[in-house]
Amino acid sequence: MGRSILVSLVDAGFTPSAIISGSEGSAKSLADIVGADNFGTSYNILTEDSELIVIAVPDDSLENVVANLASTSKFDSETLIVHTSGIQESKILDSLLQKGAKIASIHPAASFPQNKILPLRDVRFGVEGNNSEEAAELVRSIGGIPFLIETGKKALYHAACTVASGYLNTLLTVSEELMEQAEVESPKNIISDLAGSALEGWDEAGFSAITGSIARGDVDSVRKHLDSMGKKDENRAVYLQMAFKTVELCRDAGLIDEETSLKLKSILTRDKP
């Protein structure tokens, strides 16, 4: 993520006055990407007149980075400092606020493969903190689309992102494993096409675009699904959990009636490990 943000900032006309990383090699690699001359591992290379400082580090390193910044640097009232953590709020930067800086958090709601530089135009960024409007302008300057996250709700927002991105990968892998057990050729291609069309439908119509056995109220098919999986199959538990939630959502959306909902839940309850 940090590489993508750095490149997008430079492309938007920002000039990095310093690039700091955990190792000299990493700092040089980042500097080489954008042609920066001032780089290293020491916070002392930061200039006091920096207008913007972006902290793009793993969540478990953020507190230590902030402490180092607070102990070695001074900022004027025009310095905006943002971190890019999806779960930490801007208050983790309070020690920098006390040193005179403006603070906020920004988080791109996107998946970043390791060490790949991705364009950020049209990527949605969650912004949070007292200086969220300035953070939103920063996001717009690199072509992103800002949306506000209320202070105190960041962890819940991040949980939602995790379900939509990380756990989606888990579900696709579960599907792939079941396909392999069924000895189907090229399961990944099949699943990719199926999931892609499902996502298109959800994007257009939300949950009501759902298809499948539960949405049709097909009790017998759900029973056969469960019969096809071994009692000790770990993927069976995933199927049951997702099926329960799907039954409730289909009932609430009016896709199945209460009687069908109860029949499906009866089968799912019976087969719980």
Backbone torsions as a table, in degrees:
resi	resn	phi	psi	omega
1	MET	NA	-43.4	-177.5
2	GLY	-59.1	-41.5	179.2
3	ARG	-62.0	-42.7	-178.5
4	SER	-65.2	-41.1	179.4
5	ILE	-67.0	-42.7	178.7
6	LEU	-58.5	-49.0	-178.6
7	VAL	-64.3	-39.9	-179.9
8	SER	-65.7	-38.1	177.8
9	LEU	-64.4	-45.0	179.5
10	VAL	-64.0	-42.1	178.1
11	ASP	-61.5	-28.8	-179.4
12	ALA	-84.6	-2.8	176.1
13	GLY	108.8	0.4	176.9
14	PHE	-76.9	144.6	177.4
15	THR	-114.4	114.8	-178.7
16	PRO	-70.5	123.0	178.5
17	SER	-85.2	-20.6	177.9
18	ALA	-161.3	144.1	175.0
19	ILE	-124.9	120.9	-177.2
20	ILE	-117.2	135.1	178.3
21	SER	-142.1	173.8	-176.2
22	GLY	-71.2	-19.8	178.1
23	SER	-138.2	155.3	-179.6
24	GLU	-62.6	-38.8	-179.7
25	GLY	-64.1	-42.6	178.8
26	SER	-65.4	-42.3	179.2
27	ALA	-62.3	-43.1	179.5
28	LYS	-64.8	-40.1	179.6
29	SER	-60.2	-44.2	178.2
30	LEU	-65.2	-43.6	-179.1
31	ALA	-63.3	-38.7	179.7
32	ASP	-63.7	-34.1	-178.3
33	ILE	-61.1	-38.1	-174.5
34	VAL	-113.7	5.5	177.4
35	GLY	71.8	32.5	179.4
36	ALA	-86.5	146.1	-178.0
37	ASP	-98.7	-28.4	-174.2
38	ASN	-100.8	106.3	-177.9
39	PHE	-149.5	162.0	178.9
40	GLY	162.4	-162.9	-178.3
41	THR	-109.0	-9.9	-176.5
42	SER	-91.8	136.9	178.0
43	TYR	-73.7	-11.5	-179.7
44	ASN	-68.6	-15.4	-179.3
45	ILE	-79.8	-7.5	176.2
46	LEU	-67.6	140.3	176.7
47	THR	-92.0	145.1	-176.5
48	GLU	-68.2	-20.8	-178.2
49	ASP	-94.8	18.4	178.5
50	SER	-61.1	130.3	-179.9
51	GLU	-85.8	-25.7	-176.1
52	LEU	-144.5	133.3	172.4
53	ILE	-127.8	123.6	178.8
54	VAL	-109.5	121.4	178.3
55	ILE	-102.2	105.3	-178.7
56	ALA	-118.2	84.7	-177.4
57	VAL	-133.3	163.6	175.2
58	PRO	-57.8	151.2	-176.3
59	ASP	-55.0	-39.1	-176.3
60	ASP	-77.1	-4.2	176.8
61	SER	-103.9	-11.1	-170.7
62	LEU	-62.2	-46.8	-176.9
63	GLU	-60.4	-41.3	179.7
64	ASN	-67.0	-39.6	178.4
65	VAL	-63.8	-43.5	179.5
66	VAL	-62.4	-42.3	179.5
67	ALA	-62.1	-41.6	178.4
68	ASN	-65.3	-41.6	178.0
69	LEU	-62.1	-43.7	-177.3
70	ALA	-65.8	-31.5	-176.0
71	SER	-87.3	-17.5	-174.6
72	THR	-118.0	-9.8	-171.7
73	SER	-129.1	155.0	171.9
74	LYS	-121.9	148.9	-177.1
75	PHE	-132.7	150.8	174.4
76	ASP	-96.9	177.6	-173.0
77	SER	-70.2	-8.6	-179.8
78	GLU	-95.5	-5.9	-178.1
79	THR	-80.4	122.8	174.8
80	LEU	-102.1	123.9	177.1
81	ILE	-114.8	124.4	179.3
82	VAL	-125.3	147.1	169.0
83	HIS	-113.4	161.1	-172.8
84	THR	-111.5	14.8	179.3
85	SER	-66.3	141.5	178.1
86	GLY	-82.0	-21.9	-173.8
87	ILE	-110.2	-29.6	179.7
88	GLN	-79.5	141.7	178.4
89	GLU	-91.6	172.9	-176.4
90	SER	-68.2	-19.2	-177.8
91	LYS	-62.6	-18.4	176.8
92	ILE	-66.0	-14.8	178.8
93	LEU	-96.1	9.6	-174.5
94	ASP	-55.9	-34.8	179.5
95	SER	-64.1	-27.5	177.7
96	LEU	-80.5	-31.2	173.1
97	LEU	-61.3	-41.7	179.4
98	GLN	-67.4	-19.9	177.6
99	LYS	-88.5	1.5	174.6
100	GLY	110.7	-6.6	-176.6
101	ALA	-84.7	161.0	169.0
102	LYS	-92.4	144.5	-174.0
103	ILE	-131.2	152.5	175.3
104	ALA	-167.2	171.1	172.9
105	SER	-124.4	145.1	174.4
106	ILE	-131.0	144.3	179.2
107	HIS	-145.4	119.4	177.7
108	PRO	-75.1	123.1	178.8
109	ALA	-82.2	73.5	-176.6
110	ALA	-152.9	160.7	178.4
111	SER	-98.1	128.9	-176.8
112	PHE	-116.7	104.4	174.5
113	PRO	-59.4	143.2	-174.0
114	GLN	-57.4	131.2	175.1
115	ASN	67.5	10.9	176.9
116	LYS	-99.5	141.7	177.8
117	ILE	-99.7	117.8	-177.5
118	LEU	-112.2	143.5	175.0
119	PRO	-67.9	142.1	-176.2
120	LEU	-105.5	3.4	177.1
121	ARG	-62.8	131.3	180.0
122	ASP	71.3	7.0	172.3
123	VAL	-78.1	137.0	179.9
124	ARG	-85.2	133.3	-179.5
125	PHE	-118.9	127.8	169.9
126	GLY	-78.5	131.7	177.7
127	VAL	-120.8	143.8	-175.2
128	GLU	-151.1	147.6	175.6
129	GLY	121.7	171.5	-177.7
130	ASN	-62.7	-29.2	179.5
131	ASN	-106.4	38.5	-176.2
132	SER	-64.9	-29.9	-179.9
133	GLU	-68.0	-40.7	176.2
134	GLU	-66.4	-37.6	176.9
135	ALA	-63.7	-38.0	178.2
136	ALA	-64.3	-39.0	177.1
137	GLU	-64.5	-37.4	176.1
138	LEU	-61.2	-44.8	178.7
139	VAL	-60.8	-44.5	179.7
140	ARG	-62.8	-34.1	-176.8
141	SER	-65.0	-24.6	178.1
142	ILE	-102.3	11.8	175.3
143	GLY	90.3	4.6	179.9
144	GLY	-81.5	171.4	180.0
145	ILE	-118.1	108.6	-176.0
146	PRO	-82.4	147.3	169.0
147	PHE	-138.1	149.0	-172.9
148	LEU	-86.3	135.5	170.7
149	ILE	-111.8	124.5	-179.3
150	GLU	-67.7	136.2	177.3
151	THR	-58.6	133.4	-176.0
152	GLY	98.3	-8.7	-177.5
153	LYS	-114.4	8.9	-173.1
154	LYS	-66.3	-41.2	-178.7
155	ALA	-64.2	-38.4	178.2
156	LEU	-66.8	-41.5	175.4
157	TYR	-58.3	-44.5	-177.6
158	HIS	-67.5	-35.2	175.9
159	ALA	-61.4	-41.0	178.4
160	ALA	-63.1	-41.9	177.6
161	CYS	-62.0	-39.5	-179.3
162	THR	-64.3	-40.4	177.5
163	VAL	-64.2	-45.2	-175.1
164	ALA	-70.5	-28.5	-175.7
165	SER	-110.8	-69.0	-176.3
166	GLY	-61.7	-48.2	-177.4
167	TYR	-72.1	-24.4	173.9
168	LEU	-62.2	-40.4	176.4
169	ASN	-61.2	-39.2	178.7
170	THR	-62.6	-46.1	-179.6
171	LEU	-63.3	-39.7	178.5
172	LEU	-64.9	-36.1	178.1
173	THR	-69.4	-38.0	175.1
174	VAL	-60.0	-45.0	178.2
175	SER	-60.5	-41.7	180.0
176	GLU	-63.2	-41.6	179.6
177	GLU	-64.2	-39.8	177.6
178	LEU	-66.4	-39.4	176.8
179	MET	-61.4	-41.7	-179.6
180	GLU	-65.8	-37.9	176.1
181	GLN	-63.5	-31.4	177.9
182	ALA	-82.5	-0.6	177.7
183	GLU	59.2	41.8	177.0
184	VAL	-88.5	136.4	179.1
185	GLU	-75.5	147.6	177.1
186	SER	49.1	53.2	-176.9
187	PRO	-61.7	-34.6	-177.2
188	LYS	-63.6	-41.3	179.2
189	ASN	-64.0	-42.4	-179.7
190	ILE	-62.9	-47.0	-177.3
191	ILE	-67.0	-39.9	179.0
192	SER	-60.2	-44.4	178.7
193	ASP	-65.7	-42.7	-178.1
194	LEU	-65.7	-46.9	-179.8
195	ALA	-66.2	-36.4	178.7
196	GLY	-62.4	-43.5	179.7
197	SER	-69.7	-34.1	177.2
198	ALA	-65.7	-40.4	179.6
199	LEU	-67.0	-38.6	176.5
200	GLU	-60.9	-43.0	178.8
201	GLY	-64.6	-43.1	179.0
202	TRP	-63.3	-38.2	179.9
203	ASP	-63.4	-33.8	-178.2
204	GLU	-85.4	-37.8	-170.3
205	ALA	-131.1	4.2	-179.3
206	GLY	69.2	-153.4	-174.5
207	PHE	-61.6	-28.7	-176.7
208	SER	-63.0	-11.7	177.8
209	ALA	-80.5	-1.3	-175.7
210	ILE	-61.0	143.4	174.0
211	THR	-125.1	176.0	176.0
212	GLY	115.6	179.2	-171.5
213	SER	-60.8	-45.7	-177.5
214	ILE	-67.4	-42.0	179.0
215	ALA	-62.1	-27.8	178.0
216	ARG	-88.9	-7.5	-176.6
217	GLY	72.7	28.1	-175.8
218	ASP	-86.4	87.0	-176.2
219	VAL	-63.4	-41.0	-176.2
220	ASP	-64.1	-38.1	-180.0
221	SER	-66.2	-39.4	178.5
222	VAL	-63.8	-40.0	177.3
223	ARG	-60.9	-42.2	-179.9
224	LYS	-67.6	-36.4	175.7
225	HIS	-55.7	-48.9	-177.0
226	LEU	-66.7	-38.7	179.0
227	ASP	-64.5	-27.7	-177.1
228	SER	-77.8	-17.0	-179.0
229	MET	-101.8	137.8	179.0
230	GLY	-65.1	150.3	-178.8
231	LYS	-59.4	-29.1	-177.5
232	LYS	-98.0	5.2	179.6
233	ASP	-69.2	120.9	-179.5
234	GLU	-60.3	-30.4	-179.0
235	ASN	-70.6	-19.5	177.0
236	ARG	-62.7	-41.3	179.4
237	ALA	-64.4	-37.9	177.1
238	VAL	-65.0	-45.6	178.7
239	TYR	-57.0	-47.7	-178.0
240	LEU	-60.8	-44.4	-179.0
241	GLN	-63.0	-46.1	180.0
242	MET	-67.8	-36.9	-179.8
243	ALA	-64.7	-42.6	178.4
244	PHE	-57.9	-48.4	-179.5
245	LYS	-64.5	-38.1	-179.9
246	THR	-65.5	-40.3	177.5
247	VAL	-58.7	-46.7	-178.5
248	GLU	-64.7	-41.9	179.7
249	LEU	-67.2	-40.1	178.7
250	CYS	-65.3	-39.8	176.6
251	ARG	-63.4	-47.7	-178.0
252	ASP	-65.2	-29.5	179.6
253	ALA	-84.7	-3.3	179.5
254	GLY	79.0	15.7	-179.6
255	LEU	-80.8	-28.6	173.9
256	ILE	-132.7	154.7	-179.3
257	ASP	-88.2	174.7	-176.4
258	GLU	-63.5	-38.6	-179.7
259	GLU	-61.8	-45.7	179.1
260	THR	-65.0	-38.7	178.2
261	SER	-58.6	-43.9	-179.1
262	LEU	-67.4	-38.0	177.7
263	LYS	-63.0	-44.4	179.7
264	LEU	-64.9	-43.8	179.9
265	LYS	-64.3	-32.9	178.3
266	SER	-62.9	-44.4	178.5
267	ILE	-64.2	-44.2	-177.0
268	LEU	-67.5	-38.2	178.5
269	THR	-65.9	-43.6	179.7
270	ARG	-59.3	-34.5	-174.7
271	ASP	-95.9	6.6	176.9
272	LYS	-65.4	139.9	-179.3
273	PRO	-69.8	NA	NA
